[in-house]
Amino acid sequence: MIELTVMALLIAINQFALGGSATAQLYQRAESTARVFSNAVSDAVIATDLATLDATIETALGSEELTYLRVRSPDGIVLSEGGAADALAVPFQRDASFDTARTDHVIDIDLAITVEGTTFGVIELGLSTLAVEEEIAAALRWNVIVAMIGMSLVAVFGYGLGSILTHQLSGLRQGAREIATGNLECQIRVRGGDELADTALCFNEMARTLSQDRAVLQSQRNTLLAKKERVGVIVDCMRQISKNEDGVTVPDTDRSDEIGDMARATVVFQNAMQAVEQARHEQQRLISAFDQLDEQVAIFGTTGEVLFLNRAFRAFNQPILETLPEDFTLELFLQAGCAADAFPDAGTNQAVWIKDQLAREHGTPQEIKRAPDRILLTVQTDVDGVGVVWSAQDVTELRHNEHQLIQASKMATLGEMATGIAHELNQPLGVIRMAASNCVKRIEKDKFDAEYFKAKLLRMGEQTERASQIINHMRVFGRKAEGTMEPFDLRASLTEMVTLARAQLQTLDVSLKLSLPEAGDGTVMGEKVIFEQVLLNLFSNARDAIDAQEGRGGTVQVEAKFDTPDGHVLRIMDSGGGIPDSVLDKLFEPFFTTKEPGKGTGLGLSISFGTIRDMGGLITAHNAGEGACFTITLPAAQVALGDETPAIAAE
């Protein structure tokens, strides 16, 4: 083995020296060839003389060592190339050394063609390594042959010498057998002073050392058995802790060895189990708290399945839950509710309604009707690491009270407008009275003129129609809201409310002007009566603001734009001096008012904000010009209302 190792080392050194020298020279020759070829084709590359490049490459490839040659422009375009097709087909990758070229037996070298600091191209060439590799292989074969001959001679002489010395090893063999049987006290006789004698001495020393080590191992075994016993005690403590048994005391926590570490880890485990148990109790308390809520709560996990339902949810939705599996999702719950006709809002297109519910903006409240006669305010909230929390609050009574409040507000508004409406009705009645009186006088004087009487009767009919419209507006406005969202036309609603409010405002020398676009569909979805109350409330606020100014008189301007990118936009502007900047952000809060005590409840704008929000729109306020400007933006409803369009009023 020594000879084999030495020979292998010598062969490796020889091959390394030979191979390193040959490969280094070949790699240097490849670089030199690239530089020579760069100088040879630099003029042709600068002049883009492709014919010369082709001829030069063809001449250079006459060398057997060159595998291929390629010349590229600075931007990578191949100007000329030649050589082995398979080598040219492979994407070029420069070999940093001879070792990296062994994979394809070609040294790939590139060199930039640079003249006075300007690069005009790049040369890529491949130099074959097969000849050098064959030389190295041949040298390796001769080295191996010589090594085999030398090793054979050594083996022959070694075998002869070993045969002479074999009989001296019998004592060592017998001693080894004794040790193998477990007799570590045995000692063999030492003869002579040669290497075998030294080996016998070492053998005897080894036997003594093994005997001593066995005694140490026995001692360690006893120690380990004692530790095992203590580990068993600690494991038993861990078992008791895992069963939540009380009063478990962990021993050996003051030890500084592995047993002490294990004992202290068990104490940590005990504390963790106590924390888990405390968390479980807290969870039970939280569940109990949820069950005490009147609000319905359902929690759905990150994968969609239900995690928790409080008592209110289970009680309210018991008929639906009976048809669902235990791991139902929110989508399955909505589908089952639609199948049971529990959600009237879904209508006939239940799949679209369910999809809209699942895609709702999280954290935004939305009212849905719940059969037979309940209204739920629902909220979906994303909770990181938990999933979706779906909550529902029964607001049926609240909405009923709001409608009653709105109805009372409308009646109060009608009362405020009574004087102006009476004045407005007196005008057509006066015209009718005068026309009738003139007709009577004509009859008394026996002056019957058919055309005259016809004109007077037509005049009386027009004034009657005018009075009828005013009364009809009051009747429609005064009716109670039904709580049903339906499509209606903003044109008709604006025209009616301006007609109804103009008479009252004119008594205060306040002009009310309405500007409507000549074209465009102004259809929106909502409760028309409640929306008209919003308009009258804004007109009333504008009237009060103008009336509070020192000089009487003013203007209220209503402008409408339909089908804008934001939807239908209404602006109600007045000349009442504006709103203080300090209260602009509080206008729509309940019970907030800038009026004197007894002149305002602070609910008008709050109710208006809720009404516009329920219609899917937005109401904002800011100061503009001589007063305040309220902007209402409503989404367009894609519903055809027919051809009935009210006339456009200029003012």
C-alpha positions in Angstrom: 0.0 0.0 0.0 2.9 2.3 0.7 4.4 1.6 -2.6 1.0 2.1 -4.3 0.6 5.4 -2.6 4.1 6.6 -3.5 3.7 5.5 -7.1 0.3 7.2 -7.3 1.7 10.4 -5.8 4.7 10.3 -8.3 2.4 9.7 -11.2 0.1 12.5 -10.1 3.0 14.9 -9.7 4.4 14.0 -13.1 1.1 14.3 -14.8 0.3 17.6 -13.1 3.7 19.0 -14.1 3.4 17.7 -17.7 -0.3 18.6 -18.0 0.0 22.0 -16.4 2.9 22.9 -18.7 1.3 21.6 -21.9 -2.2 23.1 -21.1 -0.7 26.4 -20.1 1.3 26.6 -23.3 -1.8 25.6 -25.4 -4.0 28.2 -23.7 -1.2 30.9 -24.2 -1.0 29.8 -27.8 -4.8 30.3 -28.2 -4.5 33.8 -26.8 -1.5 34.5 -29.1 -3.4 33.2 -32.1 -6.3 35.5 -31.2 -4.0 38.5 -31.0 -2.3 37.7 -34.3 -5.6 37.1 -36.0 -7.0 40.4 -34.5 -4.1 42.3 -36.0 -4.6 40.5 -39.3 -8.3 41.4 -39.7 -8.4 44.8 -37.9 -8.3 46.7 -41.2 -10.8 44.5 -42.8 -13.2 44.9 -39.8 -12.8 48.6 -39.7 -13.5 48.8 -43.5 -16.3 46.1 -43.1 -14.5 44.2 -45.9 -16.4 40.9 -45.6 -14.7 39.3 -48.5 -11.2 39.8 -46.9 -12.5 38.5 -43.6 -13.9 35.4 -45.2 -10.5 34.8 -47.0 -8.5 35.5 -43.9 -10.6 33.1 -41.8 -10.4 30.4 -44.5 -6.6 30.7 -44.6 -6.3 30.6 -40.8 -8.5 27.5 -40.6 -5.7 25.7 -42.5 -4.2 25.0 -39.1 -5.4 21.7 -37.7 -5.6 23.1 -34.2 -8.2 25.8 -35.0 -11.7 24.4 -34.7 -13.6 27.6 -35.7 -13.2 31.3 -36.2 -15.8 34.0 -35.9 -15.8 37.8 -36.2 -18.6 39.9 -34.6 -19.5 43.6 -34.8 -19.5 45.5 -31.5 -23.3 45.0 -31.3 -23.0 41.2 -31.7 -23.7 40.8 -35.4 -21.7 38.0 -37.0 -19.5 39.6 -39.8 -17.8 36.3 -40.8 -17.2 32.8 -39.5 -15.8 29.4 -40.5 -14.9 26.1 -39.1 -16.7 23.1 -37.6 -20.5 23.6 -38.0 -21.3 21.9 -34.7 -18.9 24.2 -32.8 -20.4 27.3 -34.5 -23.9 26.2 -33.6 -23.1 26.3 -29.9 -23.5 29.7 -28.1 -20.0 31.1 -27.4 -18.8 31.0 -23.8 -15.2 32.0 -23.1 -13.0 29.4 -21.3 -11.2 30.9 -18.4 -8.7 28.0 -18.3 -7.8 24.7 -20.0 -9.8 22.8 -17.4 -13.1 24.5 -18.5 -12.3 23.5 -22.1 -12.2 19.8 -21.4 -16.0 19.4 -21.7 -16.0 20.1 -25.5 -12.2 19.6 -26.2 -12.0 23.2 -27.5 -10.5 26.3 -25.9 -12.9 29.1 -26.6 -11.2 32.5 -26.6 -12.5 35.9 -27.5 -10.6 39.2 -28.1 -11.8 42.7 -28.8 -10.5 44.4 -32.0 -9.4 47.7 -30.5 -7.7 50.5 -32.4 -6.7 53.7 -30.5 -9.1 52.9 -27.7 -12.1 52.2 -30.0 -13.6 48.7 -30.2 -14.5 47.8 -33.8 -15.4 44.1 -33.2 -14.8 40.9 -31.4 -12.9 37.8 -32.5 -14.1 34.4 -31.2 -12.0 31.3 -31.9 -11.8 27.7 -30.8 -8.5 25.8 -30.4 -8.6 22.0 -30.3 -7.2 20.4 -27.1 -7.3 16.8 -28.5 -3.6 16.7 -29.4 -2.5 17.9 -25.9 -5.0 15.6 -24.2 -3.6 12.6 -26.2 0.0 13.5 -25.2 -1.1 13.7 -21.5 -2.9 10.3 -21.8 0.1 8.7 -23.4 2.3 9.9 -20.6 -0.1 8.6 -18.1 -0.1 5.1 -19.6 3.8 4.9 -19.5 3.8 6.1 -15.9 1.3 3.5 -14.9 3.3 0.7 -16.7 6.6 1.7 -14.9 4.7 1.9 -11.6 3.2 -1.6 -12.0 6.7 -3.0 -12.8 8.1 -1.4 -9.6 5.3 -2.5 -7.4 5.6 -6.1 -8.7 9.2 -6.2 -7.6 8.4 -4.8 -4.2 5.6 -7.3 -3.8 8.0 -10.2 -4.5 10.6 -9.1 -2.0 7.9 -8.2 0.6 6.3 -11.6 0.4 9.7 -13.3 1.0 10.5 -11.1 4.0 7.0 -11.5 5.5 7.3 -15.3 5.3 10.4 -15.2 7.4 8.8 -13.0 10.1 5.4 -14.7 10.2 6.3 -17.2 12.9 7.1 -14.3 15.2 3.5 -13.1 15.1 1.9 -16.2 16.7 2.2 -14.8 20.2 0.5 -11.6 19.1 -2.4 -13.6 17.5 -2.9 -15.6 20.7 -3.0 -12.5 22.8 -5.6 -10.9 20.4 -7.8 -14.0 20.8 -7.7 -13.7 24.6 -8.7 -10.1 24.4 -11.5 -11.0 22.0 -12.9 -13.4 24.7 -13.0 -10.6 27.2 -9.7 -11.4 29.1 -8.2 -7.9 29.3 -5.7 -9.1 31.9 -3.7 -11.2 29.6 0.0 -10.3 28.8 2.2 -11.9 26.0 5.9 -12.7 26.3 8.2 -10.2 24.7 11.1 -11.7 22.7 14.0 -9.8 21.2 14.4 -6.2 20.5 13.1 -5.8 17.0 9.9 -4.2 15.7 7.8 -7.2 16.7 9.1 -6.9 20.2 8.0 -3.3 20.3 4.6 -4.4 18.9 4.3 -7.0 21.7 5.1 -4.3 24.3 2.5 -2.0 22.7 0.0 -4.9 22.8 0.5 -5.4 26.5 0.1 -1.7 27.1 -3.1 -1.7 25.1 -4.5 -4.6 27.1 -3.8 -2.7 30.3 -5.4 0.5 28.9 -8.5 -1.5 27.8 -8.9 -2.9 31.3 -8.7 0.6 32.8 -11.2 1.9 30.2 -13.6 -0.9 31.0 -13.6 0.1 34.6 -14.3 3.7 33.6 -17.2 2.6 31.3 -18.7 0.6 34.1 -18.7 3.7 36.3 -20.2 5.8 33.6 -22.9 3.1 33.0 -23.9 3.3 36.6 -24.1 7.1 36.4 -26.3 6.9 33.3 -28.6 4.4 35.0 -29.0 6.9 37.8 -29.8 9.7 35.3 -32.3 7.5 33.5 -34.1 7.1 36.7 -34.3 10.9 37.2 -35.4 11.3 33.6 -38.2 8.9 34.2 -39.4 11.0 37.2 -39.3 14.2 35.0 -41.2 12.4 32.1 -43.8 11.4 34.6 -44.2 15.0 35.7 -44.6 16.0 32.0 -47.3 13.4 31.6 -49.2 14.8 34.6 -48.8 18.3 33.3 -50.1 17.3 29.8 -53.2 16.0 31.6 -53.7 19.4 33.3 -53.2 17.8 36.8 -52.8 20.4 39.6 -50.0 20.5 42.1 -47.3 19.0 40.0 -43.8 19.8 41.3 -40.8 19.3 39.0 -37.6 18.1 40.8 -33.9 18.6 39.9 -34.3 22.1 38.6 -31.2 23.2 40.5 -28.9 20.7 38.8 -26.3 22.0 36.3 -26.3 18.9 34.0 -28.6 17.6 31.3 -31.1 16.5 33.9 -31.3 20.0 35.2 -31.8 21.4 31.7 -34.6 18.9 31.1 -36.2 19.8 34.4 -36.1 23.5 33.6 -37.6 22.8 30.2 -40.4 20.9 31.9 -41.1 23.9 34.0 -41.3 26.0 30.8 -43.7 23.4 29.4 -45.8 23.6 32.6 -46.0 27.4 32.3 -47.0 27.1 28.6 -49.7 24.6 29.4 -51.1 26.9 32.1 -51.0 29.8 29.5 -52.9 27.6 27.0 -55.5 26.7 29.6 -55.9 30.3 30.5 -56.3 31.2 26.8 -58.9 28.5 26.5 -60.8 30.0 29.4 -60.5 33.4 27.8 -61.8 31.9 24.6 -64.8 30.5 26.4 -65.5 33.9 28.0 -65.3 35.5 24.6 -67.7 33.0 23.1 -70.0 33.6 26.1 -69.8 37.3 25.5 -70.6 36.9 21.8 -73.6 34.8 22.8 -74.9 37.6 25.0 -75.0 40.0 22.1 -78.3 40.8 20.4 -76.3 41.4 17.2 -75.8 38.3 15.0 -72.1 37.3 14.6 -70.6 34.6 12.3 -66.9 33.9 11.8 -65.6 32.2 8.6 -62.0 31.0 8.4 -59.4 31.8 5.8 -60.5 28.8 3.8 -64.1 29.8 3.8 -65.6 27.3 6.3 -67.6 28.6 9.3 -65.7 28.7 12.6 -68.2 30.2 15.0 -71.9 31.2 15.2 -73.2 33.1 18.2 -76.5 32.4 19.8 -78.4 35.3 18.1 -77.2 34.1 14.7 -78.3 30.5 15.3 -81.7 31.5 16.7 -82.5 33.9 13.9 -81.3 31.6 11.1 -82.3 28.3 12.5 -84.5 27.2 9.5 -81.7 27.9 7.1 -79.0 26.3 9.3 -81.0 23.0 9.4 -80.4 22.5 5.7 -76.6 23.2 5.8 -73.7 21.0 6.7 -71.6 21.8 9.7 -68.7 23.2 7.6 -70.8 25.5 5.4 -69.4 28.7 3.9 -70.9 32.2 3.6 -71.8 31.5 0.0 -73.7 28.3 0.9 -75.5 30.2 3.6 -76.6 32.9 1.2 -77.7 30.3 -1.4 -79.7 28.4 1.2 -81.3 31.7 2.3 -82.3 32.5 -1.3 -83.7 29.1 -1.7 -85.9 29.6 1.4 -87.0 33.1 0.1 -85.3 34.7 3.2 -83.6 37.5 1.2 -86.2 39.5 -0.9 -83.4 41.8 -2.2 -82.0 38.9 -4.2 -85.0 39.1 -6.6 -85.0 36.7 -9.6 -81.3 37.0 -10.3 -80.1 35.4 -7.1 -76.7 34.3 -8.4 -75.7 37.9 -9.2 -77.0 39.1 -5.8 -74.9 36.4 -4.0 -71.9 37.3 -6.0 -72.3 41.0 -5.1 -72.6 40.1 -1.4 -69.4 38.1 -1.5 -67.6 40.9 -3.3 -68.7 43.6 -0.9 -66.2 46.2 0.4 -65.2 45.0 3.8 -66.0 47.1 6.7 -68.8 49.0 4.8 -72.3 48.6 6.3 -75.1 47.5 4.0 -78.8 47.0 4.7 -80.5 43.9 3.4 -84.1 42.8 3.9 -84.8 39.6 5.7 -88.2 37.9 5.3 -90.8 38.3 6.4 -90.5 41.9 7.6 -87.1 42.6 9.1 -84.2 44.9 8.0 -80.7 43.9 8.8 -77.6 46.2 8.8 -74.8 43.8 7.8 -71.0 44.3 7.9 -68.2 42.0 6.5 -64.8 42.5 8.0 -61.5 40.9 7.2 -59.4 39.9 10.2 -55.8 38.9 9.6 -55.1 35.3 10.6 -58.8 34.6 11.3 -60.8 35.1 8.1 -64.1 37.0 7.6 -66.4 38.2 10.4 -70.0 38.7 9.3 -72.3 40.6 11.6 -75.9 41.7 11.3 -77.9 44.1 13.5 -81.7 44.3 13.3 -82.5 47.9 12.5 -86.2 47.4 11.6 -87.5 49.6 14.5 -84.8 52.2 13.9 -85.7 52.5 10.2 -89.4 52.7 11.2 -88.6 55.5 13.6 -86.6 57.3 11.0 -89.5 57.1 8.5 -91.7 58.6 11.2 -89.2 61.3 11.8 -89.0 62.0 8.1 -92.8 62.1 7.8 -93.0 64.5 10.7 -90.3 66.7 9.1 -92.3 66.7 5.8 -95.5 67.7 7.6 -93.5 70.5 9.3 -92.1 71.6 6.0 -95.6 71.7 4.5 -96.7 73.8 7.4 -93.9 76.2 6.8 -94.8 76.4 3.1 -98.5 76.9 3.8 -98.4 80.7 3.6 -96.6 80.7 0.3 -98.8 77.9 -1.2 -101.9 79.8 -0.1 -100.6 82.9 -1.9 -99.8 80.7 -5.0 -103.3 79.3 -5.0 -104.9 82.8 -4.6 -103.5 83.8 -7.9 -105.3 81.3 -10.1 -108.4 81.6 -7.9 -108.3 85.4 -8.5 -108.0 85.0 -12.2 -110.9 82.5 -12.2 -113.0 84.9 -10.1 -112.3 87.9 -12.4 -113.0 85.9 -15.5 -116.3 84.6 -14.1 -117.3 88.1 -13.0 -116.7 89.5 -16.5 -118.7 86.7 -18.0 -121.6 87.5 -15.7 -121.5 91.2 -16.5 -121.6 90.4 -20.2 -124.6 88.1 -19.7 -126.4 90.8 -17.7 -125.9 93.3 -20.5 -127.1 90.7 -22.9 -123.8 90.9 -24.8 -123.2 87.3 -25.7 -120.0 86.8 -27.6 -119.1 83.1 -28.2 -115.4 83.8 -28.8 -115.1 86.0 -25.7 -116.8 83.4 -23.5 -114.6 80.6 -25.0 -111.4 82.5 -24.2 -112.5 83.2 -20.7 -113.4 79.5 -20.1 -110.1 78.4 -21.5 -108.4 80.9 -19.2 -110.3 79.5 -16.2 -109.3 76.0 -17.2 -105.6 76.9 -17.3 -105.7 78.4 -13.9 -107.6 75.5 -12.5 -104.9 73.1 -13.9 -102.3 75.3 -12.2 -104.0 75.1 -8.8 -104.5 71.4 -9.3 -100.8 70.8 -9.9 -99.9 72.7 -6.7 -102.3 70.7 -4.7 -101.1 67.4 -6.3 -97.5 68.3 -5.5 -98.5 68.8 -1.9 -100.5 65.5 -1.8 -97.6 63.5 -3.3 -95.0 65.0 -1.1 -97.1 64.6 2.0 -97.7 60.8 1.6 -95.8 58.4 3.8 -92.7 56.7 2.4 -93.1 53.0 1.7 -89.4 52.1 2.3 -89.1 50.6 -1.3 -86.2 51.5 -3.6 -87.6 52.3 -7.0 -86.4 54.1 -10.1 -87.5 57.7 -10.5 -86.7 60.7 -12.7 -84.6 63.5 -11.2 -86.1 65.9 -13.8 -89.7 65.4 -12.5 -88.6 65.4 -8.9 -86.6 68.6 -9.2 -89.3 70.4 -11.1 -92.0 69.4 -8.6 -90.0 70.4 -5.6 -88.9 73.8 -7.1 -92.6 74.5 -8.0 -93.7 73.6 -4.5 -91.0 75.6 -2.7 -90.8 78.7 -5.0 -94.0 80.3 -3.7 -92.8 80.2 -0.1 -89.4 81.6 -1.0 -90.8 84.4 -3.1 -92.7 85.7 0.0 -89.2 86.3 1.5 -87.9 87.9 -1.7 -85.8 84.8 -2.4 -85.7 83.6 -6.0 -85.4 79.9 -6.7 -83.8 79.1 -10.1 -83.6 75.6 -11.7 -81.2 74.7 -14.5 -81.7 71.3 -16.1 -79.8 69.8 -19.1 -81.8 69.6 -22.3 -80.7 66.0 -22.9 -79.7 63.0 -20.8 -81.4 60.4 -18.7 -81.7 61.4 -15.1 -83.0 58.1 -13.7 -81.8 57.1 -10.2 -82.8 54.4 -7.7 -84.3 55.3 -4.4 -87.4 56.5 -2.5 -88.6 59.5 -4.4 -90.6 61.0 -1.5 -87.6 60.8 0.9 -85.3 62.3 -1.7 -87.7 65.2 -2.2 -87.6 65.8 1.5 -83.7 66.1 1.2 -84.3 68.8 -1.5 -86.8 70.7 0.6 -84.5 70.5 3.6 -81.7 72.1 1.6 -84.0 74.8 0.2 -85.2 75.5 3.8 -81.6 75.8 5.1 -80.7 78.1 2.2 -83.8 80.2 3.0 -82.8 80.5 6.7 -79.2 81.4 5.8 -80.4 84.2 3.4 -83.0 85.4 5.9 -80.2 85.7 8.6 -78.4 88.3 6.4 -78.9 92.0 7.2 -80.3 92.8 3.7 -83.4 90.9 2.7 -83.5 88.9 -0.5 -81.2 86.5 -2.2 -81.0 83.6 -4.6 -81.1 79.8 -4.5 -79.6 78.2 -7.6 -80.2 74.5 -8.5 -78.1 73.0 -11.2 -78.2 69.4 -12.6 -75.8 67.5 -14.8 -76.7 64.0 -16.0 -74.5 61.2 -17.1 -71.2 62.6 -16.0 -68.2 60.3 -15.3 -69.2 60.4 -11.6 -72.9 59.9 -12.2 -75.8 62.4 -11.9 -74.6 65.6 -10.1 -76.8 68.1 -8.4 -75.6 71.5 -6.9 -77.8 73.6 -4.6 -76.1 77.0 -4.1 -77.3 80.0 -2.1 -76.2 83.6 -1.4 -76.6 83.2 2.4 -73.0 84.1 3.4 -71.6 80.5 3.6 -70.8 78.1 6.4 -68.0 78.7 9.0 -64.9 76.6 8.1 -64.7 75.4 11.7 -68.0 73.5 11.3 -67.9 72.2 7.7 -66.7 68.7 8.8 -69.5 68.5 11.4 -72.5 69.4 9.3 -73.8 65.9 8.7 -73.4 64.7 12.4 -76.7 64.0 14.2 -78.0 66.8 16.4 -75.4 69.3 15.2 -76.9 72.7 14.1 -75.7 76.2 13.6 -79.2 77.7 14.2 -80.4 79.3 17.4 -82.1 77.1 20.0 -85.6 76.3 19.0 -85.0 76.8 15.3 -83.3 73.6 14.4 -83.1 70.0 15.6 -79.7 69.1 13.9 -81.3 66.1 12.2 -82.1 67.4 8.8 -78.6 67.1 7.2 -77.9 63.9 9.1 -81.0 62.3 7.7 -80.2 63.7 4.2 -76.7 62.2 4.4 -78.2 58.8 5.3 -80.8 59.0 2.5 -78.2 59.9 -0.2 -75.9 57.1 1.2 -78.7 54.6 0.9 -79.2 55.6 -2.7 -75.5 54.7 -3.3 -74.5 58.4 -3.6 -72.6 61.1 -1.7 -73.5 64.6 -0.4 -70.8 67.1 0.4 -70.7 70.8 1.3 -68.3 73.7 0.7 -68.4 77.4 0.4 -68.5 79.0 -3.0 -69.2 82.5 -4.1 -71.5 84.4 -1.8 -72.8 81.3 0.1 -72.8 77.6 0.6 -72.8 74.9 -2.1 -74.2 71.4 -1.4 -73.2 68.8 -4.1 -75.2 65.6 -4.4 -73.7 62.8 -6.6 -76.0 59.8 -7.4 -75.3 56.7 -9.5 -77.3 56.4 -12.7 -80.0 53.6 -12.7 -80.2 51.6 -15.8 -84.0 51.5 -15.9 -86.2 52.9 -18.6 -89.0 55.1 -17.2 -90.9 55.7 -20.4 -91.4 58.9 -22.5 -92.9 61.0 -19.7 -90.4 63.8 -19.2 -91.4 67.0 -17.3 -90.9 70.4 -18.9 -87.6 72.2 -18.2 -88.1 75.2 -16.0 -85.7 78.1 -16.6 -86.4 79.6 -13.2 
